[in-house]
Structure formats: structure tokens, C-alpha cells
């Protein structure tokens, strides 16, 4: 089984993949962006892929939401992983904190360590890289100056760097939720379930995105969500994202407890279709 992930080697996504698939025979494929990772499933370059979708401190990963909603109709969420995130301050060689001139990482990592940067590195310039935390560590490994990166131990080991401080995230219970993707119609559960042939147990959740021509009318969103409330379906997350078609046009993402073929959930989805222009079930899968 070929499993893609948001790379390069040393990302938090790879760390989550390795933890969730320990003992499973996989051919892992690092991919340069979240978009590329989603589209690798769409194009059949990999059988499954893991991408981040939500962080407990910084919220949703917009690149993942946008790709699933707007770029493909045949890629579905089939499982999820919740991974603790432990950021380290990493440099090419041992440095005192006072020597560090520049800190670089992914924007979410910078935000998750903002207090540490502000209090312990007050004179350092902060750069937000375009790639992953592993890209930031790789950049620091190749830089001669007193630079540091925010990343994990896996990246420090992979690129021959030194961990200056561990656990520099602002909140100790920082977690990221990752989702397994596969072509629509694939059995849910992720690689471990596929390898074992055992159907996943425990609670399920269903993820959707919707938008509608009546979205500017008073009470439209209330009417949409009432389809689930009236049937006792518990929504565990809802948020809006721009549809990229001008100001005031939004799409709404929601997660709910239950499978999409459970009677209350199915009835709620059918009722929602009567209010919207587009409803897409992003996946119905075992909860982590």
C-alpha cells in the first residue's frame, strides 16, 4: 500500500503516520504541499494519504478544507488520528538563546510557540516559511548563520541538527487532528484497518460541507442546522470558509456524531439538501 503524507521527511504529519501505522507494511511517499497530497489520492499516485485538518490551538488547516471542498469530488476522509504536538527549538549547532538572530517555521508552529518566542527570543526575527516545519529545519541545517527552527525531534535527527529546547509550545496539551484520505468508496478505517481486515469499532463521525443560494436570507443557517437538531444529531464542529467567489459568499463545514447511513443522520442530510445549492459528504469514518 502506498501512503502519501504532507512532507518532506520529518514533518508532524510523518510522525503521526508512523505512530498510527506501526507494524503495517507501507510504502510512504512524502509530498510537497497539502494540495499535492490530496491530489495524489485523486490521481491514483497513492492509495491513501494523511494530512492535518485541525489543531487544538490554531484551529482548522484551511489548505486541507479548501482542497477537499473545491478541488476534487472523489477523495473522501476514511479515518482520523489525533497526535500530540511537541515543538522543539532546533539549530544547526549548539547555541545560546541570546545568539539566535532568526527563528523560522510554518506559520502555525510560530503561532503555537508565540509566547516562548516573545519571552525567550525577544530580539529574534520571526520568519514564516511557505512549507512545513521539516522544511524549516532543513533550511536551518543548510544555513551558516545563527538561525533556529521550530520542528520536532524526528526532523532534527533526519537533518543532523541539535535540539536546543524541547516542549516550547505555549500549551502543553497541544494536539493536531490528521485525517486519512482515500478514493471515495474505499472501506473506512485507514491503513491499519485495511491491513488487518478488521472493521473499526467505536463511535463514528460524518463530515460535510455545504453552501446555498439562500444563504443571504435571515435564518437560513439556523434552518440548515435545525435539520440535525430536530433529529437529535449532535454537531461537534461548524465553521465557515470563503468560497473564493467574492465577499459574502461562504461555505460551511460541519462534523457530526454518527454514520451517514444512521437513520437520524441520513434524514438530517436529506432535509439539509432542501435548503442548499450544494451538499458534499466529505467522509463518514471511525472517530479517533
BELMOBEL-V104956 format. One record per residue. N is the residue number from 0. PHI is phi as a letter, one per 40 degrees, with the letter a starting at -180 (none if undefined). BURIAL is b if it has 16 or more other C-alpha atoms within 10 Angstrom, else e. Layout:
BEGIN
N|PHI|BURIAL ; N|PHI|BURIAL
END
This chain:
BEGIN
0|none|e ; 1|c|b ; 2|b|b ; 3|c|b ; 4|a|b ; 5|c|b ; 6|b|b ; 7|c|b ; 8|d|b ; 9|h|b ; 10|c|b ; 11|c|b ; 12|c|b ; 13|c|b ; 14|c|b ; 15|c|b ; 16|c|b ; 17|c|e ; 18|c|e ; 19|c|b ; 20|b|e ; 21|d|e ; 22|g|e ; 23|c|e ; 24|c|e ; 25|b|e ; 26|b|e ; 27|c|b ; 28|b|b ; 29|c|b ; 30|b|b ; 31|c|e ; 32|b|b ; 33|c|b ; 34|d|b ; 35|c|b ; 36|c|b ; 37|c|b ; 38|c|b ; 39|c|b ; 40|c|b ; 41|d|b ; 42|c|e ; 43|g|e ; 44|c|e ; 45|b|b ; 46|c|b ; 47|a|b ; 48|a|b ; 49|b|b ; 50|b|b ; 51|c|b ; 52|b|b ; 53|a|b ; 54|b|b ; 55|c|e ; 56|c|b ; 57|b|e ; 58|g|e ; 59|c|b ; 60|c|b ; 61|c|e ; 62|c|e ; 63|c|b ; 64|c|b ; 65|c|b ; 66|c|b ; 67|c|b ; 68|c|b ; 69|b|e ; 70|c|e ; 71|a|e ; 72|b|e ; 73|b|e ; 74|b|b ; 75|b|b ; 76|c|b ; 77|b|b ; 78|a|b ; 79|a|b ; 80|b|b ; 81|b|b ; 82|b|b ; 83|c|b ; 84|b|b ; 85|b|b ; 86|c|b ; 87|b|b ; 88|c|b ; 89|b|b ; 90|b|b ; 91|c|b ; 92|b|b ; 93|c|e ; 94|b|b ; 95|c|e ; 96|d|b ; 97|c|e ; 98|c|e ; 99|c|b ; 100|c|b ; 101|a|b ; 102|b|b ; 103|b|b ; 104|a|b ; 105|c|b ; 106|d|b ; 107|c|b ; 108|c|b ; 109|d|b ; 110|c|b ; 111|c|b ; 112|b|b ; 113|c|b ; 114|c|b ; 115|c|b ; 116|c|b ; 117|c|e ; 118|c|e ; 119|b|e ; 120|b|b ; 121|c|e ; 122|b|e ; 123|c|b ; 124|c|e ; 125|b|b ; 126|b|e ; 127|b|b ; 128|c|e ; 129|c|e ; 130|c|b ; 131|c|b ; 132|c|b ; 133|c|b ; 134|c|b ; 135|c|b ; 136|c|b ; 137|c|b ; 138|c|b ; 139|c|b ; 140|c|b ; 141|c|e ; 142|b|e ; 143|c|e ; 144|c|e ; 145|c|b ; 146|b|b ; 147|b|b ; 148|b|b ; 149|b|b ; 150|a|b ; 151|b|b ; 152|c|b ; 153|d|e ; 154|c|b ; 155|d|b ; 156|c|e ; 157|c|e ; 158|b|b ; 159|g|e ; 160|b|b ; 161|b|b ; 162|c|b ; 163|c|b ; 164|a|e ; 165|b|e ; 166|g|e ; 167|c|b ; 168|c|b ; 169|c|b ; 170|b|e ; 171|c|e ; 172|c|e ; 173|c|b ; 174|b|b ; 175|b|b ; 176|c|b ; 177|b|b ; 178|b|b ; 179|c|b ; 180|b|b ; 181|a|b ; 182|c|b ; 183|d|b ; 184|g|e ; 185|c|b ; 186|d|b ; 187|c|b ; 188|h|b ; 189|g|b ; 190|d|b ; 191|c|b ; 192|c|b ; 193|c|b ; 194|c|e ; 195|c|e ; 196|g|e ; 197|b|e ; 198|c|e ; 199|c|b ; 200|b|e ; 201|g|e ; 202|c|e ; 203|b|b ; 204|b|b ; 205|b|b ; 206|b|b ; 207|b|b ; 208|b|b ; 209|a|b ; 210|a|b ; 211|a|b ; 212|c|e ; 213|c|e ; 214|c|b ; 215|c|e ; 216|c|e ; 217|d|e ; 218|g|e ; 219|c|b ; 220|c|b ; 221|d|e ; 222|c|e ; 223|c|b ; 224|c|b ; 225|c|b ; 226|d|b ; 227|c|b ; 228|d|e ; 229|c|e ; 230|b|e ; 231|g|e ; 232|c|b ; 233|c|e ; 234|c|b ; 235|b|e ; 236|a|e ; 237|a|e ; 238|a|e ; 239|b|e ; 240|b|e ; 241|c|e ; 242|c|b ; 243|g|e ; 244|b|e ; 245|h|e ; 246|c|e ; 247|g|e ; 248|b|b ; 249|b|b ; 250|b|b ; 251|b|b ; 252|b|b ; 253|a|b ; 254|b|b ; 255|a|b ; 256|c|b ; 257|h|b ; 258|c|b ; 259|c|b ; 260|b|e ; 261|c|e ; 262|d|e ; 263|c|b ; 264|c|b ; 265|c|b ; 266|c|b ; 267|c|b ; 268|c|b ; 269|c|e ; 270|c|b ; 271|c|b ; 272|d|b ; 273|c|e ; 274|b|b ; 275|b|b ; 276|c|e ; 277|a|e ; 278|b|b ; 279|b|b ; 280|c|b ; 281|c|b ; 282|i|b ; 283|b|b ; 284|a|b ; 285|c|b ; 286|c|b ; 287|c|b
END
